[in-house]
Each structure stands twice: as structure tokens, then as C-alpha cells.
Amino acid sequence: MINYIELNRKVYDEAAREFLEKSFSRQKNSEKIAYEIVQFLNVSASSGKILDIGPGNGNDSRFFCERGYNVTAIEFSSAMATVAQMNAPKAHIIEDDFLQHDFWGETFDGILAIAFIHLFNEQDTLKVLQKIRTLLNPEGVAYISTTQHEFSSIGFDKKHNFKSSSLRLRRRFTLDELRSLLQKTEFVILKEGQDSDNEEKDKIWMHFIVSR
């Protein structure tokens, strides 16, 4: 059986330098996302705890750190964890697989899962959403985003807009499919929206802000 997690890890290890190079150009979009989440947080920055799952270049983690939030980020790629720590030096970066990591009962006021859930097969996607819900405080909110597609599919392909030629598992959701999954996990949908991609104009991102 193919260990798709290890294939995905290899792709992000190879892409880490490009994530670092693109961090400045992606900063504005990160700030837009972060400001939207802040509107739904029910805690002050000084007492708020944020979990950034798959922090990418670390821009989102840095945003919340600079505003006084206590930020934890978890990243399964060693190279990507290094990039995130460079851009968000005040964040606590955990290098581990999200589904395997034991948070020892810790919960969070805000959880970011940006461009994350599409990296799992169907069975594990549901586990990811269930774990996010478990990690949320009763009044907490999560921001979940992925690309929007007309038809759902899953398979191995290259990471577009990056130089790596290695294959990773990539799942593609329709809007109705993701909404249904969130409802199946018993999330309450507070807001949903779509945005165009800054680098690939034909790509649309959909995002949901949800609570328990």
C-alpha cells in the first residue's frame, strides 16, 4: 500500500524554499484571511490560543503572534517547519503528523486549516475534521479552506505552480461536497465564501468559518 503521507511530506520538503521565496508576495492574502477570522474570535488577543495546521510559509502564524495571540503550529515537513519558524519566530512549531500527534487535551480558540484537508484520502479527511472539532474550545472557531471544483476527484499529481516533479495525493472537492462533510462532522457553518487565486487566475478557493 502506498504511504501517501510520506509522498506528500517529500513534496513539501522539496517545495519549502519556494514557499519561503513566495512568502512576501502572499502576505497580503494571509492578512486578509487572518482579519476575517479575528472577527469571529470571542477572546482577547492576550488570552487567545491559535492552532495553525500546516502553516505553510508561516505568514498566518506571524500575524496572530504579532497581535499577542499564543500561537501553536503543526507541520509534518521538517523543511516547511523551518520556513514557518523563520517567518513566525514567536510561534511554537511542532514537527509532527497532525493525525498522529497527541495534544494531551489542549484546546484552541481559533484553528486554521488553510489548504490542508485536500492532502488526505476520504477516510482520513473525515478524521481530520473530527479532530479539528475536538480541538476547538466550545466558543472557538475554525477556518477551513481548499480549492473549489466542479467535480470531485482524488489522485496523485504534481504540485502546480511549484518546481517539484514529485507526486502527492490531492483531493478535489465540490462546494456542496465540502459543506456536506462539515455538516456530517456536526460543525455549525458561520460563514462561507470564495476567492480567486493570486497566482493562478483560473483557481477558486472556498473557505468556511465553523464552530462546534
N, CA, C and O of each residue as an XYZ file, in Angstrom:
848
protein
N       0.839     -1.206      0.000
C       0.000      0.000      0.000
C       0.873      1.255      0.000
O       1.852      1.328      0.743
N       0.531      2.229     -0.816
C       1.304      3.459     -0.905
C       1.103      4.293      0.359
O      -0.029      4.549      0.770
N       2.213      4.716      0.971
C       2.137      5.609      2.124
C       2.050      7.036      1.586
O       3.071      7.690      1.369
N       0.837      7.505      1.377
C       0.660      8.807      0.733
C       1.135      9.953      1.616
O       1.511     11.006      1.099
N       1.127      9.777      2.922
C       1.612     10.828      3.828
C       3.097     11.095      3.576
O       3.537     12.244      3.553
N       3.859     10.017      3.388
C       5.299     10.186      3.137
C       5.544     10.805      1.767
O       6.474     11.596      1.608
N       4.732     10.462      0.781
C       4.861     11.104     -0.535
C       4.584     12.606     -0.423
O       5.309     13.421     -0.993
N       3.544     12.957      0.306
C       3.209     14.371      0.495
C       4.313     15.102      1.241
O       4.652     16.238      0.912
N       4.867     14.444      2.246
C       5.945     15.067      3.021
C       7.135     15.394      2.122
O       7.737     16.461      2.242
N       7.472     14.468      1.218
C       8.599     14.679      0.304
C       8.368     15.898     -0.576
O       9.276     16.701     -0.787
N       7.134     16.034     -1.096
C       6.813     17.173     -1.962
C       7.006     18.490     -1.224
O       7.572     19.432     -1.780
N       6.543     18.568      0.018
C       6.652     19.822      0.766
C       8.080     20.077      1.245
O       8.484     21.231      1.387
N       8.842     19.025      1.493
C      10.271     19.228      1.783
C      10.950     19.874      0.578
O      11.770     20.779      0.733
N      10.606     19.404     -0.624
C      11.209     19.931     -1.847
C      10.728     21.345     -2.159
O      11.464     22.129     -2.759
N       9.508     21.677     -1.761
C       8.913     22.975     -2.116
C       9.183     24.064     -1.081
O       8.820     25.221     -1.293
N       9.815     23.706      0.031
C       9.963     24.647      1.151
C      10.665     25.944      0.750
O      10.229     27.027      1.139
N      11.732     25.844     -0.012
C      12.462     27.047     -0.409
C      11.569     27.988     -1.228
O      11.623     29.206     -1.052
N      10.756     27.428     -2.113
C       9.853     28.267     -2.909
C       8.773     28.904     -2.032
O       8.373     30.042     -2.276
N       8.305     28.189     -1.024
C       7.347     28.782     -0.082
C       7.968     29.994      0.598
O       7.312     31.017      0.792
N       9.242     29.866      0.956
C       9.943     30.980      1.588
C      10.068     32.156      0.623
O       9.860     33.305      1.010
N      10.406     31.871     -0.620
C      10.569     32.924     -1.622
C       9.246     33.629     -1.920
O       9.243     34.816     -2.249
N       8.136     32.926     -1.810
C       6.826     33.487     -2.121
C       6.130     34.098     -0.910
O       5.025     34.628     -1.027
N       6.769     34.025      0.243
C       6.088     34.458      1.469
C       5.710     35.936      1.428
O       4.643     36.304      1.918
N       6.560     36.793      0.857
C       6.253     38.224      0.819
C       5.078     38.504     -0.117
O       4.183     39.278      0.224
N       5.080     37.875     -1.297
C       4.011     38.127     -2.263
C       2.666     37.593     -1.774
O       1.615     38.048     -2.226
N       2.698     36.632     -0.853
C       1.460     36.050     -0.328
C       1.016     36.694      0.987
O      -0.003     36.313      1.562
N       1.772     37.647      1.440
C       1.488     38.246      2.746
C       0.130     38.951      2.784
O      -0.603     38.834      3.766
N      -0.202     39.676      1.728
C      -1.454     40.431      1.703
C      -2.649     39.495      1.807
O      -3.609     39.785      2.521
N      -2.594     38.380      1.098
C      -3.693     37.424      1.142
C      -3.813     36.791      2.528
O      -4.917     36.554      3.019
N      -2.662     36.519      3.154
C      -2.665     35.962      4.502
C      -3.313     36.922      5.493
O      -4.071     36.506      6.370
N      -3.012     38.194      5.348
C      -3.594     39.193      6.247
C      -5.110     39.280      6.061
O      -5.851     39.441      7.030
N      -5.564     39.174      4.808
C      -6.997     39.211      4.535
C      -7.708     38.056      5.240
O      -8.758     38.250      5.854
N      -7.140     36.872      5.152
C      -7.717     35.698      5.809
C      -7.727     35.877      7.318
O      -8.731     35.614      7.979
N      -6.595     36.328      7.859
C      -6.474     36.458      9.308
C      -7.445     37.486      9.877
O      -8.048     37.257     10.926
N      -7.598     38.615      9.193
C      -8.538     39.636      9.665
C      -9.971     39.094      9.688
O     -10.757     39.437     10.570
N     -10.302     38.241      8.706
C     -11.647     37.670      8.665
C     -11.877     36.746      9.865
O     -12.959     36.744     10.453
N     -10.865     35.972     10.221
C     -11.002     35.062     11.358
C     -11.129     35.835     12.660
O     -11.928     35.470     13.523
N     -10.353     36.895     12.810
C     -10.361     37.681     14.039
C     -11.767     38.171     14.379
O     -12.124     38.259     15.554
N     -12.562     38.488     13.367
C     -13.919     38.991     13.600
C     -14.799     37.973     14.323
O     -15.790     38.344     14.951
N     -14.440     36.698     14.235
C     -15.266     35.651     14.836
C     -14.699     35.130     16.158
O     -15.351     34.337     16.837
N     -13.499     35.564     16.528
C     -12.906     35.094     17.771
C     -13.566     35.775     18.960
O     -13.787     36.986     18.946
N     -13.879     34.999     19.984
C     -14.585     35.513     21.149
C     -13.666     35.718     22.347
O     -14.128     35.745     23.488
N     -12.367     35.862     22.092
C     -11.403     36.055     23.180
C     -10.490     37.226     22.843
O     -10.348     37.603     21.680
N      -9.887     37.783     23.853
C      -8.906     38.840     23.631
C      -7.609     38.219     23.134
O      -7.346     37.038     23.363
N      -6.807     39.019     22.459
C      -5.552     38.509     21.923
C      -4.650     37.964     23.027
O      -3.982     36.948     22.837
N      -4.627     38.624     24.167
C      -3.722     38.227     25.245
C      -4.049     36.853     25.817
O      -3.172     36.189     26.369
N      -5.301     36.420     25.691
C      -5.687     35.115     26.225
C      -6.044     34.110     25.139
O      -6.337     32.953     25.440
N      -6.022     34.537     23.879
C      -6.433     33.669     22.787
C      -5.369     32.687     22.361
O      -4.191     33.034     22.278
N      -5.778     31.463     22.090
C      -4.872     30.406     21.645
C      -5.255     29.987     20.227
O      -6.403     29.639     19.951
N      -4.264     30.030     19.338
C      -4.478     29.719     17.921
C      -3.676     28.478     17.547
O      -2.518     28.337     17.939
N      -4.301     27.576     16.783
C      -3.596     26.434     16.204
C      -3.596     26.591     14.688
O      -4.651     26.688     14.062
N      -2.401     26.615     14.110
C      -2.239     26.736     12.658
C      -1.786     25.374     12.140
O      -0.651     24.963     12.379
N      -2.673     24.676     11.432
C      -2.368     23.323     10.947
C      -1.813     23.416      9.530
O      -2.495     23.877      8.614
N      -0.572     22.976      9.361
C       0.075     23.130      8.065
C       0.322     24.582      7.771
O      -0.288     25.122      6.848
N       1.205     25.259      8.528
C       1.339     26.722      8.471
C       1.951     27.282      7.199
O       2.020     28.501      7.040
N       2.397     26.427      6.293
C       2.959     26.936      5.045
C       4.169     27.820      5.298
O       5.110     27.413      5.980
N       4.145     29.037      4.746
C       5.291     29.939      4.919
C       5.300     30.632      6.278
O       6.240     31.370      6.574
N       4.293     30.421      7.104
C       4.273     30.995      8.448
C       3.660     32.377      8.545
O       3.627     32.957      9.630
N       3.168     32.924      7.427
C       2.604     34.277      7.448
C       1.420     34.402      8.401
O       1.314     35.381      9.140
N       0.529     33.409      8.383
C      -0.658     33.486      9.237
C      -0.275     33.378     10.714
O      -0.810     34.099     11.556
N       0.643     32.484     11.012
C       1.112     32.356     12.396
C       1.739     33.657     12.876
O       1.505     34.088     14.005
N       2.539     34.282     12.011
C       3.180     35.543     12.391
C       2.148     36.629     12.658
O       2.286     37.393     13.614
N       1.117     36.705     11.825
C       0.060     37.703     12.004
C      -0.518     37.626     13.410
O      -0.634     38.644     14.093
N      -0.877     36.433     13.842
C      -1.504     36.286     15.160
C      -0.492     36.499     16.290
O      -0.841     37.051     17.333
N       0.738     36.073     16.093
C       1.778     36.314     17.108
C       1.987     37.809     17.319
O       2.084     38.272     18.456
N       2.056     38.554     16.235
C       2.313     39.995     16.329
C       1.179     40.743     17.019
O       1.367     41.862     17.496
N       0.024     40.137     17.072
C      -1.128     40.765     17.739
C      -1.371     40.218     19.134
O      -2.391     40.511     19.758
N      -0.429     39.423     19.620
C      -0.453     38.995     21.004
C      -1.066     37.646     21.281
O      -1.138     37.234     22.439
N      -1.517     36.934     20.245
C      -2.099     35.609     20.452
C      -1.003     34.580     20.739
O       0.141     34.739     20.312
N      -1.365     33.546     21.455
C      -0.480     32.408     21.710
C      -0.668     31.414     20.570
O      -1.722     30.789     20.455
N       0.345     31.268     19.734
C       0.202     30.501     18.503
C       1.015     29.211     18.543
O       2.213     29.209     18.825
N       0.320     28.118     18.253
C       0.955     26.821     18.033
C       0.711     26.435     16.583
O      -0.402     26.589     16.078
N       1.735     25.938     15.913
C       1.574     25.461     14.536
C       2.123     24.044     14.453
O       3.116     23.718     15.104
N       1.485     23.212     13.661
C       1.958     21.831     13.489
C       2.197     21.565     12.010
O       1.342     21.832     11.165
N       3.378     21.032     11.716
C       3.827     20.860     10.332
C       4.562     19.525     10.215
O       5.458     19.238     11.009
N       4.185     18.704      9.218
C       4.794     17.379      9.104
C       6.082     17.372      8.291
O       6.821     16.388      8.326
N       6.365     18.436      7.569
C       7.590     18.543      6.783
C       8.651     19.315      7.573
O       8.416     20.442      8.009
N       9.798     18.702      7.748
C      10.881     19.347      8.502
C      11.316     20.653      7.841
O      11.538     21.656      8.519
N      11.435     20.633      6.517
C      11.872     21.834      5.801
C      10.831     22.936      5.909
O      11.185     24.103      6.074
N       9.547     22.585      5.819
C       8.485     23.579      5.928
C       8.398     24.123      7.350
O       8.113     25.305      7.545
N       8.639     23.272      8.340
C       8.636     23.727      9.732
C       9.716     24.773      9.951
O       9.515     25.736     10.691
N      10.873     24.583      9.301
C      11.963     25.557      9.404
C      11.557     26.893      8.801
O      11.840     27.945      9.374
N      10.893     26.858      7.644
C      10.431     28.088      6.994
C       9.415     28.809      7.874
O       9.507     30.020      8.072
N       8.451     28.066      8.399
C       7.426     28.673      9.249
C       8.051     29.311     10.489
O       7.639     30.394     10.906
N       9.038     28.648     11.076
C       9.683     29.191     12.268
C      10.479     30.453     11.948
O      10.538     31.373     12.764
N      11.086     30.501     10.775
C      11.822     31.697     10.353
C      10.889     32.894     10.231
O      11.236     33.996     10.656
N       9.703     32.688      9.652
C       8.769     33.791      9.434
C       7.920     34.106     10.656
O       7.397     35.213     10.787
N       7.783     33.127     11.557
C       6.994     33.333     12.770
C       7.799     32.867     13.978
O       7.466     31.854     14.593
N       8.863     33.605     14.321
C       9.775     33.159     15.378
C       9.133     33.038     16.758
O       9.652     32.324     17.617
N       8.011     33.725     16.983
C       7.351     33.656     18.289
C       6.360     32.497     18.395
O       5.848     32.214     19.478
N       6.096     31.839     17.292
C       5.157     30.716     17.309
C       5.847     29.453     17.811
O       7.049     29.267     17.624
N       5.072     28.597     18.446
C       5.562     27.285     18.859
C       5.282     26.307     17.728
O       4.128     25.955     17.483
N       6.328     25.867     17.037
C       6.180     24.989     15.886
C       6.398     23.539     16.313
O       7.448     23.195     16.858
N       5.405     22.697     16.064
C       5.509     21.264     16.332
C       5.750     20.552     15.003
O       4.997     20.743     14.048
N       6.787     19.739     14.942
C       7.044     18.963     13.733
C       6.480     17.562     13.930
O       7.090     16.720     14.589
N       5.310     17.327     13.351
C       4.646     16.035     13.534
C       3.473     15.930     12.564
O       3.035     16.923     11.982
N       2.977     14.714     12.403
C       1.789     14.437     11.613
C       0.561     14.810     12.445
O       0.402     14.318     13.562
N      -0.299     15.664     11.919
C      -1.453     16.149     12.676
C      -2.307     15.015     13.225
O      -2.691     15.045     14.394
N      -2.612     14.007     12.395
C      -3.477     12.924     12.850
C      -2.824     12.056     13.912
O      -3.517     11.443     14.724
N      -1.500     11.999     13.915
C      -0.797     11.162     14.886
C      -0.440     11.910     16.171
O      -0.152     11.279     17.188
N      -0.453     13.221     16.139
C       0.026     13.994     17.286
C      -0.977     13.986     18.435
O      -2.180     14.127     18.217
N      -0.484     13.823     19.646
C      -1.303     13.864     20.857
C      -1.209     15.267     21.458
O      -0.132     15.682     21.888
N      -2.305     15.989     21.491
C      -2.329     17.338     22.047
C      -2.622     17.340     23.552
O      -2.726     18.398     24.174
N      -2.752     16.135     24.127
C      -2.903     15.995     25.577
C      -4.021     16.867     26.151
O      -3.853     17.508     27.188
N      -5.145     16.881     25.470
C      -6.319     17.572     25.984
C      -6.330     19.075     25.771
O      -7.278     19.747     26.179
N      -5.290     19.619     25.137
C      -5.255     21.071     24.889
C      -6.296     21.432     23.837
O      -6.505     20.687     22.879
N      -6.947     22.576     24.020
C      -7.925     23.064     23.054
C      -7.584     24.501     22.662
O      -6.769     25.158     23.309
N      -8.226     24.976     21.586
C      -7.840     26.248     21.000
C      -9.066     27.105     20.694
O     -10.155     26.592     20.436
N      -8.861     28.426     20.729
C      -9.931     29.371     20.415
C     -10.104     29.561     18.916
O     -11.205     29.843     18.443
N      -9.030     29.408     18.177
C      -9.074     29.520     16.726
C      -8.187     28.467     16.092
O      -7.065     28.245     16.545
N      -8.677     27.818     15.051
C      -7.894     26.810     14.338
C      -7.900     27.150     12.853
O      -8.956     27.377     12.263
N      -6.718     27.182     12.256
C      -6.569     27.448     10.823
C      -6.207     26.147     10.115
O      -5.236     25.487     10.487
N      -6.971     25.781      9.111
C      -6.647     24.629      8.269
C      -6.742     25.107      6.824
O      -7.686     24.788      6.101
N      -5.742     25.875      6.431
C      -5.728     26.513      5.120
C      -4.967     25.622      4.134
O      -3.800     25.302      4.359
N      -5.629     25.219      3.039
C      -5.005     24.345      2.031
C      -4.446     23.082      2.680
O      -3.323     22.670      2.392
N      -5.240     22.475      3.558
C      -4.766     21.326      4.325
C      -5.593     20.066      4.083
O      -5.026     18.998      3.851
N      -6.911     20.169      4.132
C      -7.719     18.953      4.100
C      -7.662     18.230      2.761
O      -8.030     17.058      2.685
N      -7.216     18.892      1.714
C      -7.151     18.218      0.412
C      -5.935     17.294      0.280
O      -5.707     16.717     -0.783
N      -5.155     17.154      1.356
C      -3.970     16.304      1.322
C      -4.221     14.907      1.887
O      -3.277     14.161      2.143
N      -5.496     14.552      2.082
C      -5.838     13.285      2.724
C      -6.814     12.481      1.881
O      -7.574     13.030      1.083
N      -6.777     11.147      2.077
C      -7.770     10.313      1.405
C      -9.125     10.485      2.087
O      -9.234     11.198      3.085
N     -10.150      9.839      1.554
C     -11.510     10.082      2.028
C     -11.676      9.721      3.499
O     -12.296     10.466      4.258
N     -11.127      8.583      3.901
C     -11.258      8.154      5.289
C     -10.556      9.117      6.234
O     -11.106      9.482      7.273
N      -9.346      9.529      5.879
C      -8.575     10.405      6.762
C      -9.093     11.836      6.766
O      -8.921     12.548      7.756
N      -9.726     12.270      5.677
C     -10.312     13.614      5.660
C     -11.328     13.762      6.776
O     -11.348     14.770      7.483
N     -12.169     12.755      6.928
C     -13.182     12.796      7.988
C     -12.518     12.802      9.369
O     -12.981     13.488     10.280
N     -11.438     12.039      9.519
C     -10.707     12.017     10.790
C     -10.110     13.392     11.103
O     -10.115     13.836     12.252
N      -9.599     14.057     10.067
C      -9.026     15.394     10.254
C     -10.093     16.358     10.758
O      -9.868     17.088     11.723
N     -11.248     16.360     10.110
C     -12.322     17.268     10.514
C     -12.811     16.952     11.924
O     -13.086     17.864     12.703
N     -12.920     15.680     12.253
C     -13.356     15.291     13.593
C     -12.347     15.741     14.651
O     -12.729     16.174     15.739
N     -11.054     15.635     14.322
C     -10.029     16.045     15.280
C     -10.024     17.555     15.461
O      -9.849     18.042     16.578
N     -10.214     18.301     14.379
C     -10.303     19.759     14.484
C     -11.442     20.140     15.409
O     -11.292     21.018     16.259
N     -12.569     19.489     15.249
C     -13.726     19.804     16.099
C     -13.417     19.508     17.570
O     -13.788     20.284     18.451
N     -12.746     18.396     17.831
C     -12.378     18.026     19.204
C     -11.428     19.044     19.823
O     -11.479     19.297     21.027
N     -10.561     19.627     18.996
C      -9.551     20.566     19.496
C     -10.087     21.982     19.697
O      -9.395     22.830     20.260
N     -11.302     22.243     19.246
C     -11.884     23.574     19.390
C     -12.476     23.768     20.787
O     -13.138     22.875     21.315
N     -12.236     24.926     21.375
C     -12.949     25.314     22.580
C     -14.437     25.432     22.262
O     -14.793     25.630     21.100
N     -15.317     25.317     23.257
C     -16.761     25.412     22.993
C     -17.164     26.673     22.234
O     -18.095     26.637     21.429
N     -16.477     27.782     22.480
C     -16.785     29.032     21.786
C     -15.808     29.324     20.654
O     -15.806     30.423     20.099
N     -14.970     28.331     20.307
C     -13.940     28.553     19.308
C     -14.448     28.467     17.882
O     -15.562     28.007     17.635
N     -13.618     28.915     16.937
C     -13.959     28.862     15.515
C     -12.786     28.304     14.723
O     -11.626     28.469     15.101
N     -13.107     27.643     13.623
C     -12.083     27.118     12.723
C     -12.297     27.676     11.328
O     -13.429     27.891     10.894
N     -11.190     27.908     10.631
C     -11.205     28.391      9.246
C     -10.658     27.258      8.385
O      -9.504     26.855      8.531
N     -11.500     26.747      7.484
C     -11.132     25.602      6.665
C     -11.259     25.986      5.197
O     -12.319     26.433      4.759
N     -10.180     25.814      4.437
C     -10.214     26.233      3.033
C      -9.543     25.206      2.136
O      -8.643     24.476      2.551
N     -10.010     25.171      0.897
C      -9.398     24.357     -0.148
C      -9.898     24.899     -1.490
O     -10.739     25.798     -1.522
N      -9.394     24.364     -2.574
C      -9.839     24.822     -3.883
C     -11.209     24.235     -4.229
O     -11.556     23.130     -3.811
N     -11.964     24.995     -4.993
C     -13.320     24.582     -5.372
C     -13.309     24.004     -6.787
O     -12.668     24.553     -7.683
N     -14.026     22.885     -6.982
C     -14.036     22.210     -8.280
C     -15.460     21.838     -8.678
O     -16.339     21.669     -7.832
N     -15.662     21.717     -9.974
C     -16.985     21.353    -10.478
C     -17.313     19.893    -10.193
O     -18.465     19.533     -9.948
N     -16.260     19.047    -10.232
C     -16.433     17.629     -9.956
C     -15.410     17.200     -8.903
O     -14.285     17.700     -8.881
N     -15.803     16.283     -8.044
C     -14.876     15.788     -7.028
C     -13.986     14.695     -7.622
O     -14.402     13.953     -8.511
N     -12.754     14.611     -7.114
C     -11.814     13.587     -7.564
C     -10.699     13.451     -6.544
O     -10.539     14.290     -5.657
N      -9.929     12.376     -6.684
C      -8.762     12.184     -5.830
C      -7.724     11.407     -6.623
O      -8.070     10.487     -7.364
N      -6.448     11.771     -6.472
C      -5.395     11.080     -7.199
C      -4.037     11.679     -6.907
O      -3.916     12.612     -6.113
N      -3.015     11.141     -7.552
C      -1.648     11.605     -7.358
C      -1.235     12.504     -8.525
O      -1.364     12.121     -9.688
N      -0.740     13.693     -8.208
C      -0.237     14.574     -9.256
C       0.803     15.525     -8.680
O       1.087     15.510     -7.483
N       1.366     16.353     -9.558
C       2.387     17.312     -9.144
C       1.733     18.507     -8.468
O       0.557     18.797     -8.687
N       2.510     19.193     -7.646
C       2.022     20.417     -7.025
C       2.153     21.539     -8.044
O       3.263     21.922     -8.415
N       1.031     22.059     -8.492
C       1.059     23.079     -9.535
C       1.673     24.382     -9.013
O       1.577     24.712     -7.831
N       2.305     25.105     -9.936
C       2.905     26.403     -9.624
C       4.164     26.280     -8.768
O       4.647     27.272     -8.223
N       4.701     25.043     -8.648
C       5.965     24.811     -7.958
C       6.836     23.924     -8.837
O       6.326     23.235     -9.720
N       8.129     23.935     -8.608
C       9.079     23.245     -9.479
C       9.172     21.749     -9.220
O       9.581     20.999    -10.106
N       8.803     21.301     -8.032
C       8.940     19.887     -7.692
C       8.178     19.008     -8.678
O       7.036     19.297     -9.033
N       8.834     17.921     -9.118
C       8.192     16.982    -10.050
C       7.638     15.759     -9.317
O       7.054     14.875     -9.944
N       7.818     15.702     -8.004
C       7.321     14.572     -7.220
C       5.797     14.612     -7.131
O       5.184     15.677     -7.202
N       5.206     13.446     -6.975
C       3.754     13.337     -6.907
C       3.278     13.362     -5.454
O       3.961     12.873     -4.554
N       2.106     13.934     -5.247
C       1.469     13.931     -3.934
C       0.010     13.552     -4.104
O      -0.547     13.654     -5.197
N      -0.607     13.111     -3.011
C      -2.038     12.872     -3.055
C      -2.766     14.201     -2.994
O      -2.444     15.060     -2.173
N      -3.755     14.367     -3.874
C      -4.525     15.621     -3.908
C      -5.994     15.287     -4.102
O      -6.371     14.630     -5.072
N      -6.813     15.743     -3.178
C      -8.256     15.548     -3.288
C      -8.899     16.861     -3.717
O      -8.505     17.933     -3.257
N      -9.886     16.772     -4.596
C     -10.591     17.949     -5.084
C     -12.068     17.853     -4.703
O     -12.736     16.859     -4.984
N     -12.553     18.901     -4.062
C     -13.916     18.927     -3.542
C     -14.807     19.855     -4.362
O     -14.349     20.862     -4.902
N     -16.077     19.501     -4.445
C     -17.070     20.466     -4.883
C     -17.509     21.257     -3.642
O     -17.269     20.841     -2.509
N     -18.151     22.393     -3.877
C     -18.644     23.206     -2.761
C     -19.656     22.425     -1.927
O     -19.574     22.416     -0.699
N     -20.598     21.777     -2.585
C     -21.631     21.023     -1.866
C     -21.030     19.852     -1.093
O     -21.489     19.524      0.001
N     -20.008     19.226     -1.661
C     -19.378     18.081     -1.014
C     -18.701     18.495      0.296
O     -18.867     17.836      1.323
N     -17.942     19.583      0.252
C     -17.263     20.025      1.463
C     -18.269     20.506      2.505
O     -18.122     20.214      3.692
N     -19.280     21.237      2.071
C     -20.308     21.697      3.002
C     -20.974     20.502      3.693
O     -21.216     20.528      4.899
N     -21.263     19.466      2.919
C     -21.890     18.270      3.471
C     -20.974     17.570      4.472
O     -21.436     17.081      5.503
N     -19.683     17.521      4.172
C     -18.725     16.899      5.091
C     -18.661     17.650      6.424
O     -18.621     17.039      7.492
N     -18.653     18.972      6.344
C     -18.620     19.777      7.560
C     -19.878     19.550      8.396
O     -19.812     19.448      9.621
N     -21.008     19.475      7.730
C     -22.257     19.226      8.446
C     -22.288     17.816      9.021
O     -22.826     17.604     10.108
N     -21.719     16.853      8.309
C     -21.644     15.478      8.799
C     -20.790     15.398     10.054
O     -21.037     14.564     10.926
N     -19.785     16.263     10.148
C     -18.913     16.304     11.321
C     -19.542     17.127     12.449
O     -18.941     17.299     13.510
N     -20.742     17.629     12.213
C     -21.524     18.389     13.196
C     -20.933     19.766     13.488
O     -21.095     20.307     14.582
N     -20.249     20.320     12.494
C     -19.842     21.713     12.593
C     -21.047     22.606     12.318
O     -21.953     22.246     11.566
N     -21.035     23.774     12.945
C     -22.007     24.819     12.624
C     -21.316     25.794     11.670
O     -20.289     26.375     12.022
N     -21.859     25.979     10.483
C     -21.245     26.868      9.498
C     -21.664     28.303      9.778
O     -22.842     28.647      9.684
N     -20.688     29.135     10.123
C     -20.947     30.538     10.430
C     -20.854     31.413      9.191
O     -21.574     32.403      9.059
N     -19.954     31.037      8.284
C     -19.755     31.838      7.074
C     -19.056     30.986      6.029
O     -18.222     30.142      6.356
N     -19.401     31.215      4.776
C     -18.672     30.573      3.688
C     -18.457     31.584      2.571
O     -19.243     32.517      2.407
N     -17.393     31.392      1.808
C     -17.090     32.339      0.742
C     -16.129     31.754     -0.267
O     -15.585     30.669     -0.064
N     -15.918     32.478     -1.362
C     -14.992     32.069     -2.415
C     -14.073     33.238     -2.777
O     -14.473     34.401     -2.728
N     -12.838     32.903     -3.139
C     -11.859     33.910     -3.536
C     -11.058     33.390     -4.711
O     -10.828     32.187     -4.827
N     -10.628     34.297     -5.589
C      -9.750     33.912     -6.691
C      -8.324     33.778     -6.176
O      -7.956     34.366     -5.159
N      -7.537     32.998     -6.893
C      -6.150     32.768     -6.509
C      -5.268     33.875     -7.093
O      -5.424     34.249     -8.255
N      -4.351     34.393     -6.290
C      -3.488     35.490     -6.747
C      -2.498     35.051     -7.821
O      -2.076     35.865     -8.642
N      -2.122     33.766     -7.822
C      -1.101     33.285     -8.744
C      -1.683     32.525     -9.937
O      -1.160     32.608    -11.049
N      -2.762     31.788     -9.700
C      -3.405     31.018    -10.763
C      -4.837     31.519    -10.905
O      -5.708     31.155    -10.116
N      -5.075     32.342    -11.896
C      -6.338     33.074    -12.012
C      -7.542     32.171    -12.266
O      -8.678     32.569    -12.006
N      -7.307     30.955    -12.771
C      -8.425     30.057    -13.030
C      -8.775     29.209    -11.809
O      -9.678     28.374    -11.868
N      -8.069     29.421    -10.714
C      -8.306     28.641     -9.498
C      -9.163     29.444     -8.519
O      -8.919     30.629     -8.292
N     -10.166     28.787     -7.946
C     -11.042     29.406     -6.952
C     -10.879     28.696     -5.619
O     -10.896     27.468     -5.543
N     -10.721     29.491     -4.573
C     -10.635     28.942     -3.219
C     -11.967     29.130     -2.514
O     -12.589     30.189     -2.608
N     -12.394     28.104     -1.814
C     -13.599     28.231     -0.982
C     -13.177     28.088      0.483
O     -12.286     27.308      0.819
N     -13.832     28.849      1.326
C     -13.489     28.770      2.751
C     -14.752     28.772      3.603
O     -15.774     29.363      3.257
N     -14.633     28.092      4.717
C     -15.730     28.024      5.691
C     -15.194     28.427      7.054
O     -14.114     27.996      7.458
N     -15.950     29.253      7.758
C     -15.677     29.528      9.161
C     -16.744     28.779      9.951
O     -17.940     28.998      9.765
N     -16.292     27.891     10.836
C     -17.221     26.982     11.519
C     -16.977     26.990     13.021
O     -15.915     27.390     13.498
N     -17.988     26.537     13.751
C     -17.872     26.370     15.203
C     -18.423     25.003     15.573
O     -18.963     24.293     14.725
N     -18.287     24.641     16.821
C     -18.805     23.352     17.296
C     -20.334     23.357     17.410
O     -20.927     22.349     17.796
